[in-house]
Amino acid sequence: MSNITETNPIPVEAVAQRPWLLQFMAKALSFLFHPLFIPTYFFLYLMQAYPYEFAGITDWQLKLRLFGVFWMTAFFPAFAVFLLWRLKFSDGIYLRTQKERIVPYIITMFFYWWMHYLSRNFLDQPIVLQFFYTGIFVCSVMGLLANNQFKISMHAMGAGGLVTAVLLTTLHYQHMDGTAIAASLLLAGSVTTARLLLNEHNTKEIYTGLAAGVLSQLLAYYFVM
């Protein structure tokens, strides 16, 4: 009998029969563009596209700022997940069930809120980071609430948020960066497709994740900027 559930609508056998290269690429995309890395990637984008917005700080200070973003938004939440696994509070680091995701959501919310708070006091970096950090905090709250009903896709939330943040940034600075927008859209499509190919989510969980990512950034931009 095929192992089919509401969360995993594709038979496990069908996933296993997919070409190994396709599975490898899907896993690589899922790892490289894990939602915890999205804030770091967005900061890197701002460094490259709007370097003049970091006026007043040296290159070394800017690198330290980038490291701080990675440290607070990726390393600490990931380390918390690792500790939960080692302390037997979860079955693994992949958080494949709704129950396993509750505490990581709460921990991530704390770090995202802290980044939102700090961004209001940094005047030597792009002002758009204020709405971006607020947006990812709001998105984590949405994710926690949705998690009570179904396993919303974190990857889709991150991808949707990134696309919207890039678009809003170009609008804010009145500099339509078509390459960045196209790249973020391609990335979002590739990552969400990878999650479907790996049978980690169904289409409902993907679409609601994208919607949460988009809506959270729009709300943050409206109320913060």
Rosetta constraint file for C-alpha pairs under 8 A:
AtomPair CA 2 CA 11 HARMONIC 5.30 0.50
AtomPair CA 2 CA 12 HARMONIC 6.97 0.50
AtomPair CA 2 CA 13 HARMONIC 7.03 0.50
AtomPair CA 3 CA 10 HARMONIC 7.94 0.50
AtomPair CA 3 CA 11 HARMONIC 5.23 0.50
AtomPair CA 3 CA 12 HARMONIC 5.89 0.50
AtomPair CA 3 CA 13 HARMONIC 7.84 0.50
AtomPair CA 4 CA 8 HARMONIC 5.86 0.50
AtomPair CA 4 CA 9 HARMONIC 5.18 0.50
AtomPair CA 4 CA 10 HARMONIC 6.06 0.50
AtomPair CA 4 CA 11 HARMONIC 5.25 0.50
AtomPair CA 4 CA 12 HARMONIC 7.44 0.50
AtomPair CA 5 CA 9 HARMONIC 5.37 0.50
AtomPair CA 6 CA 202 HARMONIC 7.73 0.50
AtomPair CA 7 CA 151 HARMONIC 7.44 0.50
AtomPair CA 7 CA 200 HARMONIC 7.68 0.50
AtomPair CA 7 CA 201 HARMONIC 6.01 0.50
AtomPair CA 7 CA 202 HARMONIC 6.01 0.50
AtomPair CA 8 CA 199 HARMONIC 5.76 0.50
AtomPair CA 8 CA 200 HARMONIC 6.57 0.50
AtomPair CA 8 CA 201 HARMONIC 6.16 0.50
AtomPair CA 8 CA 202 HARMONIC 6.32 0.50
AtomPair CA 9 CA 199 HARMONIC 7.46 0.50
AtomPair CA 9 CA 202 HARMONIC 6.43 0.50
AtomPair CA 10 CA 14 HARMONIC 6.85 0.50
AtomPair CA 10 CA 15 HARMONIC 7.29 0.50
AtomPair CA 10 CA 199 HARMONIC 6.25 0.50
AtomPair CA 11 CA 15 HARMONIC 6.73 0.50
AtomPair CA 12 CA 16 HARMONIC 6.28 0.50
AtomPair CA 12 CA 199 HARMONIC 7.71 0.50
AtomPair CA 13 CA 17 HARMONIC 6.24 0.50
AtomPair CA 14 CA 18 HARMONIC 6.61 0.50
AtomPair CA 15 CA 197 HARMONIC 7.00 0.50
AtomPair CA 15 CA 198 HARMONIC 6.55 0.50
AtomPair CA 15 CA 199 HARMONIC 6.98 0.50
AtomPair CA 18 CA 22 HARMONIC 6.88 0.50
AtomPair CA 18 CA 23 HARMONIC 6.85 0.50
AtomPair CA 19 CA 23 HARMONIC 6.47 0.50
AtomPair CA 20 CA 24 HARMONIC 6.00 0.50
AtomPair CA 21 CA 25 HARMONIC 6.12 0.50
AtomPair CA 22 CA 26 HARMONIC 6.15 0.50
AtomPair CA 23 CA 27 HARMONIC 6.17 0.50
AtomPair CA 23 CA 197 HARMONIC 7.43 0.50
AtomPair CA 23 CA 198 HARMONIC 6.92 0.50
AtomPair CA 24 CA 28 HARMONIC 6.07 0.50
AtomPair CA 25 CA 29 HARMONIC 6.09 0.50
AtomPair CA 25 CA 194 HARMONIC 7.86 0.50
AtomPair CA 26 CA 30 HARMONIC 6.17 0.50
AtomPair CA 26 CA 191 HARMONIC 7.53 0.50
AtomPair CA 26 CA 193 HARMONIC 7.98 0.50
AtomPair CA 26 CA 194 HARMONIC 4.45 0.50
AtomPair CA 26 CA 195 HARMONIC 7.12 0.50
AtomPair CA 26 CA 197 HARMONIC 7.03 0.50
AtomPair CA 26 CA 198 HARMONIC 6.89 0.50
AtomPair CA 27 CA 31 HARMONIC 6.22 0.50
AtomPair CA 27 CA 194 HARMONIC 7.17 0.50
AtomPair CA 27 CA 198 HARMONIC 7.57 0.50
AtomPair CA 28 CA 32 HARMONIC 6.00 0.50
AtomPair CA 29 CA 33 HARMONIC 5.81 0.50
AtomPair CA 29 CA 34 HARMONIC 7.93 0.50
AtomPair CA 29 CA 190 HARMONIC 7.61 0.50
AtomPair CA 29 CA 191 HARMONIC 5.99 0.50
AtomPair CA 29 CA 194 HARMONIC 6.93 0.50
AtomPair CA 30 CA 34 HARMONIC 5.65 0.50
AtomPair CA 30 CA 155 HARMONIC 7.54 0.50
AtomPair CA 30 CA 191 HARMONIC 6.21 0.50
AtomPair CA 30 CA 194 HARMONIC 6.78 0.50
AtomPair CA 30 CA 195 HARMONIC 7.05 0.50
AtomPair CA 32 CA 37 HARMONIC 7.72 0.50
AtomPair CA 33 CA 37 HARMONIC 6.26 0.50
AtomPair CA 33 CA 38 HARMONIC 6.87 0.50
AtomPair CA 33 CA 155 HARMONIC 7.69 0.50
AtomPair CA 33 CA 191 HARMONIC 7.26 0.50
AtomPair CA 34 CA 38 HARMONIC 7.05 0.50
AtomPair CA 34 CA 155 HARMONIC 6.15 0.50
AtomPair CA 34 CA 158 HARMONIC 7.80 0.50
AtomPair CA 35 CA 154 HARMONIC 6.35 0.50
AtomPair CA 35 CA 155 HARMONIC 5.31 0.50
AtomPair CA 35 CA 157 HARMONIC 7.51 0.50
AtomPair CA 35 CA 158 HARMONIC 4.78 0.50
AtomPair CA 35 CA 159 HARMONIC 7.36 0.50
AtomPair CA 36 CA 73 HARMONIC 6.22 0.50
AtomPair CA 36 CA 74 HARMONIC 4.80 0.50
AtomPair CA 36 CA 77 HARMONIC 7.81 0.50
AtomPair CA 36 CA 78 HARMONIC 7.80 0.50
AtomPair CA 36 CA 158 HARMONIC 7.95 0.50
AtomPair CA 37 CA 41 HARMONIC 6.31 0.50
AtomPair CA 37 CA 70 HARMONIC 7.31 0.50
AtomPair CA 37 CA 73 HARMONIC 7.50 0.50
AtomPair CA 37 CA 74 HARMONIC 5.89 0.50
AtomPair CA 38 CA 42 HARMONIC 6.11 0.50
AtomPair CA 38 CA 158 HARMONIC 6.39 0.50
AtomPair CA 38 CA 159 HARMONIC 7.82 0.50
AtomPair CA 38 CA 162 HARMONIC 6.90 0.50
AtomPair CA 39 CA 43 HARMONIC 6.17 0.50
AtomPair CA 39 CA 69 HARMONIC 7.10 0.50
AtomPair CA 39 CA 70 HARMONIC 7.51 0.50
AtomPair CA 39 CA 73 HARMONIC 6.81 0.50
AtomPair CA 40 CA 44 HARMONIC 6.21 0.50
AtomPair CA 40 CA 66 HARMONIC 6.98 0.50
AtomPair CA 40 CA 69 HARMONIC 6.02 0.50
AtomPair CA 40 CA 70 HARMONIC 5.50 0.50
AtomPair CA 40 CA 73 HARMONIC 7.71 0.50
AtomPair CA 40 CA 74 HARMONIC 7.99 0.50
AtomPair CA 41 CA 45 HARMONIC 6.17 0.50
AtomPair CA 42 CA 46 HARMONIC 6.34 0.50
AtomPair CA 42 CA 162 HARMONIC 7.16 0.50
AtomPair CA 42 CA 166 HARMONIC 7.87 0.50
AtomPair CA 43 CA 47 HARMONIC 6.27 0.50
AtomPair CA 43 CA 66 HARMONIC 6.92 0.50
AtomPair CA 43 CA 69 HARMONIC 7.84 0.50
AtomPair CA 44 CA 48 HARMONIC 6.35 0.50
AtomPair CA 44 CA 66 HARMONIC 7.48 0.50
AtomPair CA 45 CA 49 HARMONIC 5.91 0.50
AtomPair CA 45 CA 50 HARMONIC 8.00 0.50
AtomPair CA 46 CA 50 HARMONIC 5.21 0.50
AtomPair CA 46 CA 51 HARMONIC 6.87 0.50
AtomPair CA 46 CA 126 HARMONIC 7.58 0.50
AtomPair CA 47 CA 51 HARMONIC 5.03 0.50
AtomPair CA 47 CA 54 HARMONIC 7.68 0.50
AtomPair CA 50 CA 54 HARMONIC 7.75 0.50
AtomPair CA 50 CA 126 HARMONIC 7.92 0.50
AtomPair CA 51 CA 55 HARMONIC 7.51 0.50
AtomPair CA 53 CA 124 HARMONIC 7.08 0.50
AtomPair CA 53 CA 125 HARMONIC 5.61 0.50
AtomPair CA 53 CA 126 HARMONIC 5.11 0.50
AtomPair CA 54 CA 62 HARMONIC 7.77 0.50
AtomPair CA 54 CA 124 HARMONIC 5.37 0.50
AtomPair CA 54 CA 125 HARMONIC 4.63 0.50
AtomPair CA 54 CA 126 HARMONIC 6.57 0.50
AtomPair CA 55 CA 124 HARMONIC 6.10 0.50
AtomPair CA 55 CA 125 HARMONIC 7.41 0.50
AtomPair CA 56 CA 124 HARMONIC 6.21 0.50
AtomPair CA 57 CA 61 HARMONIC 5.97 0.50
AtomPair CA 57 CA 62 HARMONIC 6.53 0.50
AtomPair CA 57 CA 124 HARMONIC 6.99 0.50
AtomPair CA 58 CA 62 HARMONIC 6.19 0.50
AtomPair CA 59 CA 63 HARMONIC 6.23 0.50
AtomPair CA 60 CA 64 HARMONIC 6.27 0.50
AtomPair CA 61 CA 65 HARMONIC 6.11 0.50
AtomPair CA 62 CA 66 HARMONIC 6.24 0.50
AtomPair CA 63 CA 67 HARMONIC 6.18 0.50
AtomPair CA 64 CA 68 HARMONIC 6.08 0.50
AtomPair CA 65 CA 69 HARMONIC 6.37 0.50
AtomPair CA 66 CA 70 HARMONIC 6.44 0.50
AtomPair CA 67 CA 71 HARMONIC 5.97 0.50
AtomPair CA 68 CA 72 HARMONIC 6.05 0.50
AtomPair CA 69 CA 73 HARMONIC 5.88 0.50
AtomPair CA 69 CA 74 HARMONIC 7.78 0.50
AtomPair CA 70 CA 74 HARMONIC 5.20 0.50
AtomPair CA 70 CA 75 HARMONIC 6.35 0.50
AtomPair CA 71 CA 75 HARMONIC 4.87 0.50
AtomPair CA 71 CA 76 HARMONIC 6.24 0.50
AtomPair CA 72 CA 76 HARMONIC 5.78 0.50
AtomPair CA 72 CA 77 HARMONIC 7.61 0.50
AtomPair CA 72 CA 111 HARMONIC 6.20 0.50
AtomPair CA 72 CA 112 HARMONIC 7.98 0.50
AtomPair CA 72 CA 115 HARMONIC 7.63 0.50
AtomPair CA 73 CA 77 HARMONIC 6.62 0.50
AtomPair CA 73 CA 108 HARMONIC 7.47 0.50
AtomPair CA 73 CA 111 HARMONIC 6.31 0.50
AtomPair CA 73 CA 112 HARMONIC 6.63 0.50
AtomPair CA 74 CA 78 HARMONIC 5.99 0.50
AtomPair CA 75 CA 79 HARMONIC 5.91 0.50
AtomPair CA 76 CA 80 HARMONIC 6.12 0.50
AtomPair CA 77 CA 81 HARMONIC 6.43 0.50
AtomPair CA 77 CA 104 HARMONIC 7.00 0.50
AtomPair CA 77 CA 107 HARMONIC 6.47 0.50
AtomPair CA 77 CA 108 HARMONIC 5.60 0.50
AtomPair CA 77 CA 111 HARMONIC 7.69 0.50
AtomPair CA 78 CA 82 HARMONIC 6.30 0.50
AtomPair CA 79 CA 83 HARMONIC 6.21 0.50
AtomPair CA 80 CA 84 HARMONIC 6.22 0.50
AtomPair CA 80 CA 104 HARMONIC 7.17 0.50
AtomPair CA 80 CA 107 HARMONIC 7.60 0.50
AtomPair CA 81 CA 85 HARMONIC 6.30 0.50
AtomPair CA 81 CA 93 HARMONIC 6.21 0.50
AtomPair CA 81 CA 104 HARMONIC 6.26 0.50
AtomPair CA 82 CA 86 HARMONIC 6.27 0.50
AtomPair CA 82 CA 93 HARMONIC 6.18 0.50
AtomPair CA 83 CA 87 HARMONIC 5.97 0.50
AtomPair CA 84 CA 88 HARMONIC 6.26 0.50
AtomPair CA 84 CA 89 HARMONIC 5.09 0.50
AtomPair CA 84 CA 90 HARMONIC 6.00 0.50
AtomPair CA 85 CA 89 HARMONIC 5.73 0.50
AtomPair CA 85 CA 90 HARMONIC 4.87 0.50
AtomPair CA 85 CA 91 HARMONIC 6.23 0.50
AtomPair CA 85 CA 92 HARMONIC 5.48 0.50
AtomPair CA 85 CA 93 HARMONIC 6.21 0.50
AtomPair CA 89 CA 100 HARMONIC 7.66 0.50
AtomPair CA 90 CA 95 HARMONIC 7.43 0.50
AtomPair CA 90 CA 100 HARMONIC 5.64 0.50
AtomPair CA 91 CA 95 HARMONIC 7.72 0.50
AtomPair CA 91 CA 100 HARMONIC 7.90 0.50
AtomPair CA 95 CA 100 HARMONIC 5.45 0.50
AtomPair CA 95 CA 101 HARMONIC 5.83 0.50
AtomPair CA 96 CA 100 HARMONIC 7.17 0.50
AtomPair CA 96 CA 101 HARMONIC 7.90 0.50
AtomPair CA 96 CA 200 HARMONIC 7.69 0.50
AtomPair CA 97 CA 101 HARMONIC 6.74 0.50
AtomPair CA 97 CA 151 HARMONIC 7.08 0.50
AtomPair CA 98 CA 102 HARMONIC 6.88 0.50
AtomPair CA 98 CA 147 HARMONIC 5.97 0.50
AtomPair CA 98 CA 148 HARMONIC 7.31 0.50
AtomPair CA 98 CA 150 HARMONIC 7.00 0.50
AtomPair CA 98 CA 151 HARMONIC 5.58 0.50
AtomPair CA 100 CA 104 HARMONIC 7.68 0.50
AtomPair CA 101 CA 105 HARMONIC 6.04 0.50
AtomPair CA 101 CA 147 HARMONIC 7.76 0.50
AtomPair CA 102 CA 106 HARMONIC 6.52 0.50
AtomPair CA 102 CA 144 HARMONIC 6.64 0.50
AtomPair CA 102 CA 147 HARMONIC 7.57 0.50
AtomPair CA 103 CA 107 HARMONIC 6.20 0.50
AtomPair CA 104 CA 108 HARMONIC 5.98 0.50
AtomPair CA 105 CA 109 HARMONIC 6.05 0.50
AtomPair CA 105 CA 140 HARMONIC 6.44 0.50
AtomPair CA 105 CA 141 HARMONIC 7.79 0.50
AtomPair CA 105 CA 143 HARMONIC 7.51 0.50
AtomPair CA 105 CA 144 HARMONIC 6.01 0.50
AtomPair CA 106 CA 110 HARMONIC 6.47 0.50
AtomPair CA 106 CA 144 HARMONIC 7.59 0.50
AtomPair CA 107 CA 111 HARMONIC 6.73 0.50
AtomPair CA 108 CA 112 HARMONIC 6.13 0.50
AtomPair CA 108 CA 140 HARMONIC 7.27 0.50
AtomPair CA 109 CA 113 HARMONIC 5.99 0.50
AtomPair CA 109 CA 137 HARMONIC 5.73 0.50
AtomPair CA 109 CA 140 HARMONIC 5.79 0.50
AtomPair CA 109 CA 141 HARMONIC 6.88 0.50
AtomPair CA 110 CA 114 HARMONIC 6.21 0.50
AtomPair CA 111 CA 115 HARMONIC 6.28 0.50
AtomPair CA 112 CA 116 HARMONIC 6.23 0.50
AtomPair CA 112 CA 133 HARMONIC 6.41 0.50
AtomPair CA 112 CA 134 HARMONIC 7.60 0.50
AtomPair CA 112 CA 136 HARMONIC 6.63 0.50
AtomPair CA 112 CA 137 HARMONIC 5.05 0.50
AtomPair CA 113 CA 117 HARMONIC 6.20 0.50
AtomPair CA 113 CA 133 HARMONIC 7.43 0.50
AtomPair CA 113 CA 134 HARMONIC 7.09 0.50
AtomPair CA 113 CA 137 HARMONIC 5.66 0.50
AtomPair CA 114 CA 118 HARMONIC 6.16 0.50
AtomPair CA 115 CA 119 HARMONIC 6.01 0.50
AtomPair CA 115 CA 133 HARMONIC 6.18 0.50
AtomPair CA 116 CA 120 HARMONIC 6.88 0.50
AtomPair CA 116 CA 130 HARMONIC 6.22 0.50
AtomPair CA 116 CA 133 HARMONIC 4.81 0.50
AtomPair CA 116 CA 134 HARMONIC 5.31 0.50
AtomPair CA 116 CA 137 HARMONIC 7.61 0.50
AtomPair CA 117 CA 121 HARMONIC 7.51 0.50
AtomPair CA 118 CA 122 HARMONIC 6.78 0.50
AtomPair CA 119 CA 129 HARMONIC 6.66 0.50
AtomPair CA 119 CA 130 HARMONIC 5.46 0.50
AtomPair CA 119 CA 133 HARMONIC 7.62 0.50
AtomPair CA 120 CA 130 HARMONIC 6.33 0.50
AtomPair CA 123 CA 127 HARMONIC 7.55 0.50
AtomPair CA 125 CA 129 HARMONIC 7.76 0.50
AtomPair CA 127 CA 131 HARMONIC 7.84 0.50
AtomPair CA 128 CA 132 HARMONIC 6.30 0.50
AtomPair CA 128 CA 169 HARMONIC 6.48 0.50
AtomPair CA 128 CA 172 HARMONIC 7.95 0.50
AtomPair CA 128 CA 225 HARMONIC 7.79 0.50
AtomPair CA 129 CA 133 HARMONIC 5.94 0.50
AtomPair CA 130 CA 134 HARMONIC 6.25 0.50
AtomPair CA 130 CA 224 HARMONIC 7.14 0.50
AtomPair CA 131 CA 135 HARMONIC 5.88 0.50
AtomPair CA 131 CA 217 HARMONIC 7.09 0.50
AtomPair CA 131 CA 220 HARMONIC 5.11 0.50
AtomPair CA 131 CA 221 HARMONIC 5.17 0.50
AtomPair CA 131 CA 224 HARMONIC 5.67 0.50
AtomPair CA 131 CA 225 HARMONIC 6.71 0.50
AtomPair CA 132 CA 136 HARMONIC 6.32 0.50
AtomPair CA 132 CA 165 HARMONIC 6.47 0.50
AtomPair CA 132 CA 217 HARMONIC 6.49 0.50
AtomPair CA 132 CA 220 HARMONIC 7.15 0.50
AtomPair CA 132 CA 221 HARMONIC 7.68 0.50
AtomPair CA 133 CA 137 HARMONIC 6.26 0.50
AtomPair CA 134 CA 138 HARMONIC 6.23 0.50
AtomPair CA 134 CA 217 HARMONIC 7.76 0.50
AtomPair CA 134 CA 220 HARMONIC 5.77 0.50
AtomPair CA 135 CA 139 HARMONIC 6.04 0.50
AtomPair CA 135 CA 161 HARMONIC 7.73 0.50
AtomPair CA 135 CA 216 HARMONIC 4.97 0.50
AtomPair CA 135 CA 217 HARMONIC 4.48 0.50
AtomPair CA 135 CA 218 HARMONIC 7.69 0.50
AtomPair CA 135 CA 219 HARMONIC 7.25 0.50
AtomPair CA 135 CA 220 HARMONIC 5.03 0.50
AtomPair CA 135 CA 221 HARMONIC 7.72 0.50
AtomPair CA 136 CA 140 HARMONIC 6.16 0.50
AtomPair CA 136 CA 161 HARMONIC 7.34 0.50
AtomPair CA 136 CA 213 HARMONIC 7.72 0.50
AtomPair CA 136 CA 216 HARMONIC 6.98 0.50
AtomPair CA 136 CA 217 HARMONIC 7.19 0.50
AtomPair CA 137 CA 141 HARMONIC 6.48 0.50
AtomPair CA 138 CA 142 HARMONIC 6.29 0.50
AtomPair CA 138 CA 216 HARMONIC 5.70 0.50
AtomPair CA 138 CA 220 HARMONIC 7.80 0.50
AtomPair CA 139 CA 143 HARMONIC 6.06 0.50
AtomPair CA 139 CA 157 HARMONIC 7.25 0.50
AtomPair CA 139 CA 212 HARMONIC 6.15 0.50
AtomPair CA 139 CA 213 HARMONIC 5.99 0.50
AtomPair CA 139 CA 216 HARMONIC 5.31 0.50
AtomPair CA 139 CA 217 HARMONIC 7.92 0.50
AtomPair CA 140 CA 144 HARMONIC 6.20 0.50
AtomPair CA 141 CA 145 HARMONIC 6.31 0.50
AtomPair CA 142 CA 146 HARMONIC 6.06 0.50
AtomPair CA 142 CA 212 HARMONIC 6.75 0.50
AtomPair CA 143 CA 147 HARMONIC 5.91 0.50
AtomPair CA 143 CA 152 HARMONIC 6.69 0.50
AtomPair CA 143 CA 154 HARMONIC 7.55 0.50
AtomPair CA 143 CA 209 HARMONIC 7.89 0.50
AtomPair CA 143 CA 212 HARMONIC 7.62 0.50
AtomPair CA 144 CA 148 HARMONIC 6.99 0.50
AtomPair CA 145 CA 149 HARMONIC 7.82 0.50
AtomPair CA 146 CA 150 HARMONIC 6.28 0.50
AtomPair CA 146 CA 151 HARMONIC 7.46 0.50
AtomPair CA 146 CA 152 HARMONIC 6.52 0.50
AtomPair CA 147 CA 151 HARMONIC 5.38 0.50
AtomPair CA 147 CA 152 HARMONIC 6.18 0.50
AtomPair CA 150 CA 205 HARMONIC 7.45 0.50
AtomPair CA 151 CA 201 HARMONIC 7.71 0.50
AtomPair CA 151 CA 205 HARMONIC 6.46 0.50
AtomPair CA 152 CA 201 HARMONIC 7.90 0.50
AtomPair CA 152 CA 205 HARMONIC 4.56 0.50
AtomPair CA 152 CA 206 HARMONIC 6.85 0.50
AtomPair CA 152 CA 208 HARMONIC 6.69 0.50
AtomPair CA 152 CA 209 HARMONIC 5.67 0.50
AtomPair CA 153 CA 157 HARMONIC 6.33 0.50
AtomPair CA 153 CA 201 HARMONIC 6.69 0.50
AtomPair CA 153 CA 205 HARMONIC 5.36 0.50
AtomPair CA 153 CA 206 HARMONIC 5.41 0.50
AtomPair CA 153 CA 208 HARMONIC 7.65 0.50
AtomPair CA 153 CA 209 HARMONIC 5.10 0.50
AtomPair CA 154 CA 158 HARMONIC 6.22 0.50
AtomPair CA 154 CA 209 HARMONIC 6.49 0.50
AtomPair CA 155 CA 159 HARMONIC 6.10 0.50
AtomPair CA 155 CA 191 HARMONIC 7.11 0.50
AtomPair CA 155 CA 192 HARMONIC 6.92 0.50
AtomPair CA 155 CA 195 HARMONIC 7.88 0.50
AtomPair CA 155 CA 209 HARMONIC 7.55 0.50
AtomPair CA 156 CA 160 HARMONIC 5.91 0.50
AtomPair CA 156 CA 188 HARMONIC 7.22 0.50
AtomPair CA 156 CA 191 HARMONIC 7.53 0.50
AtomPair CA 156 CA 192 HARMONIC 5.89 0.50
AtomPair CA 156 CA 206 HARMONIC 5.66 0.50
AtomPair CA 156 CA 207 HARMONIC 7.44 0.50
AtomPair CA 156 CA 209 HARMONIC 4.75 0.50
AtomPair CA 156 CA 210 HARMONIC 4.85 0.50
AtomPair CA 156 CA 213 HARMONIC 7.28 0.50
AtomPair CA 157 CA 161 HARMONIC 6.05 0.50
AtomPair CA 157 CA 209 HARMONIC 4.36 0.50
AtomPair CA 157 CA 210 HARMONIC 4.98 0.50
AtomPair CA 157 CA 211 HARMONIC 7.34 0.50
AtomPair CA 157 CA 212 HARMONIC 5.91 0.50
AtomPair CA 157 CA 213 HARMONIC 4.30 0.50
AtomPair CA 157 CA 214 HARMONIC 7.73 0.50
AtomPair CA 158 CA 162 HARMONIC 6.12 0.50
AtomPair CA 158 CA 210 HARMONIC 7.73 0.50
AtomPair CA 158 CA 213 HARMONIC 6.10 0.50
AtomPair CA 159 CA 163 HARMONIC 6.32 0.50
AtomPair CA 159 CA 184 HARMONIC 7.74 0.50
AtomPair CA 159 CA 187 HARMONIC 7.32 0.50
AtomPair CA 159 CA 188 HARMONIC 4.83 0.50
AtomPair CA 159 CA 191 HARMONIC 7.54 0.50
AtomPair CA 159 CA 192 HARMONIC 7.95 0.50
AtomPair CA 159 CA 210 HARMONIC 6.85 0.50
AtomPair CA 159 CA 213 HARMONIC 7.09 0.50
AtomPair CA 160 CA 164 HARMONIC 6.27 0.50
AtomPair CA 160 CA 188 HARMONIC 6.68 0.50
AtomPair CA 160 CA 209 HARMONIC 7.42 0.50
AtomPair CA 160 CA 210 HARMONIC 4.56 0.50
AtomPair CA 160 CA 211 HARMONIC 6.89 0.50
AtomPair CA 160 CA 212 HARMONIC 7.49 0.50
AtomPair CA 160 CA 213 HARMONIC 4.51 0.50
AtomPair CA 160 CA 214 HARMONIC 5.11 0.50
AtomPair CA 161 CA 165 HARMONIC 5.98 0.50
AtomPair CA 161 CA 210 HARMONIC 7.46 0.50
AtomPair CA 161 CA 212 HARMONIC 7.83 0.50
AtomPair CA 161 CA 213 HARMONIC 4.04 0.50
AtomPair CA 161 CA 214 HARMONIC 5.08 0.50
AtomPair CA 161 CA 216 HARMONIC 7.30 0.50
AtomPair CA 161 CA 217 HARMONIC 6.07 0.50
AtomPair CA 162 CA 166 HARMONIC 6.10 0.50
AtomPair CA 162 CA 184 HARMONIC 6.87 0.50
AtomPair CA 162 CA 213 HARMONIC 7.74 0.50
AtomPair CA 163 CA 167 HARMONIC 6.25 0.50
AtomPair CA 163 CA 181 HARMONIC 6.75 0.50
AtomPair CA 163 CA 184 HARMONIC 5.24 0.50
AtomPair CA 163 CA 185 HARMONIC 6.11 0.50
AtomPair CA 163 CA 188 HARMONIC 7.36 0.50
AtomPair CA 163 CA 214 HARMONIC 7.69 0.50
AtomPair CA 164 CA 168 HARMONIC 6.02 0.50
AtomPair CA 164 CA 213 HARMONIC 7.78 0.50
AtomPair CA 164 CA 214 HARMONIC 5.61 0.50
AtomPair CA 164 CA 217 HARMONIC 6.41 0.50
AtomPair CA 164 CA 218 HARMONIC 7.40 0.50
AtomPair CA 165 CA 169 HARMONIC 5.97 0.50
AtomPair CA 165 CA 217 HARMONIC 6.36 0.50
AtomPair CA 166 CA 170 HARMONIC 6.32 0.50
AtomPair CA 166 CA 180 HARMONIC 7.16 0.50
AtomPair CA 166 CA 181 HARMONIC 6.39 0.50
AtomPair CA 166 CA 184 HARMONIC 7.61 0.50
AtomPair CA 167 CA 171 HARMONIC 6.34 0.50
AtomPair CA 167 CA 181 HARMONIC 6.27 0.50
AtomPair CA 168 CA 172 HARMONIC 5.99 0.50
AtomPair CA 168 CA 221 HARMONIC 7.81 0.50
AtomPair CA 169 CA 173 HARMONIC 6.25 0.50
AtomPair CA 170 CA 174 HARMONIC 5.69 0.50
AtomPair CA 170 CA 175 HARMONIC 4.98 0.50
AtomPair CA 170 CA 176 HARMONIC 5.10 0.50
AtomPair CA 170 CA 177 HARMONIC 6.18 0.50
AtomPair CA 171 CA 175 HARMONIC 6.45 0.50
AtomPair CA 171 CA 176 HARMONIC 6.62 0.50
AtomPair CA 177 CA 181 HARMONIC 6.35 0.50
AtomPair CA 178 CA 182 HARMONIC 5.98 0.50
AtomPair CA 179 CA 183 HARMONIC 6.02 0.50
AtomPair CA 180 CA 184 HARMONIC 6.10 0.50
AtomPair CA 181 CA 185 HARMONIC 6.22 0.50
AtomPair CA 182 CA 186 HARMONIC 6.11 0.50
AtomPair CA 183 CA 187 HARMONIC 6.04 0.50
AtomPair CA 184 CA 188 HARMONIC 6.09 0.50
AtomPair CA 185 CA 189 HARMONIC 6.21 0.50
AtomPair CA 186 CA 190 HARMONIC 6.07 0.50
AtomPair CA 187 CA 191 HARMONIC 6.03 0.50
AtomPair CA 188 CA 192 HARMONIC 6.12 0.50
AtomPair CA 189 CA 193 HARMONIC 6.01 0.50
AtomPair CA 190 CA 194 HARMONIC 6.09 0.50
AtomPair CA 191 CA 195 HARMONIC 6.38 0.50
AtomPair CA 192 CA 196 HARMONIC 6.46 0.50
AtomPair CA 192 CA 206 HARMONIC 6.66 0.50
AtomPair CA 193 CA 197 HARMONIC 6.15 0.50
AtomPair CA 194 CA 198 HARMONIC 6.17 0.50
AtomPair CA 195 CA 199 HARMONIC 6.26 0.50
AtomPair CA 195 CA 200 HARMONIC 5.45 0.50
AtomPair CA 195 CA 201 HARMONIC 6.18 0.50
AtomPair CA 196 CA 200 HARMONIC 6.15 0.50
AtomPair CA 196 CA 201 HARMONIC 5.70 0.50
AtomPair CA 196 CA 202 HARMONIC 6.39 0.50
AtomPair CA 196 CA 203 HARMONIC 7.50 0.50
AtomPair CA 201 CA 205 HARMONIC 5.95 0.50
AtomPair CA 201 CA 206 HARMONIC 6.63 0.50
AtomPair CA 202 CA 206 HARMONIC 6.40 0.50
AtomPair CA 203 CA 207 HARMONIC 6.02 0.50
AtomPair CA 204 CA 208 HARMONIC 6.04 0.50
AtomPair CA 205 CA 209 HARMONIC 6.01 0.50
AtomPair CA 206 CA 210 HARMONIC 6.27 0.50
AtomPair CA 207 CA 211 HARMONIC 6.13 0.50
AtomPair CA 208 CA 212 HARMONIC 6.08 0.50
AtomPair CA 209 CA 213 HARMONIC 6.24 0.50
AtomPair CA 210 CA 214 HARMONIC 6.20 0.50
AtomPair CA 211 CA 215 HARMONIC 5.92 0.50
AtomPair CA 212 CA 216 HARMONIC 5.92 0.50
AtomPair CA 213 CA 217 HARMONIC 6.54 0.50
AtomPair CA 214 CA 218 HARMONIC 6.33 0.50
AtomPair CA 215 CA 219 HARMONIC 6.08 0.50
AtomPair CA 216 CA 220 HARMONIC 6.12 0.50
AtomPair CA 217 CA 221 HARMONIC 6.05 0.50
AtomPair CA 218 CA 222 HARMONIC 6.17 0.50
AtomPair CA 219 CA 223 HARMONIC 6.22 0.50
AtomPair CA 220 CA 224 HARMONIC 5.64 0.50
AtomPair CA 220 CA 225 HARMONIC 7.77 0.50
AtomPair CA 221 CA 225 HARMONIC 5.34 0.50
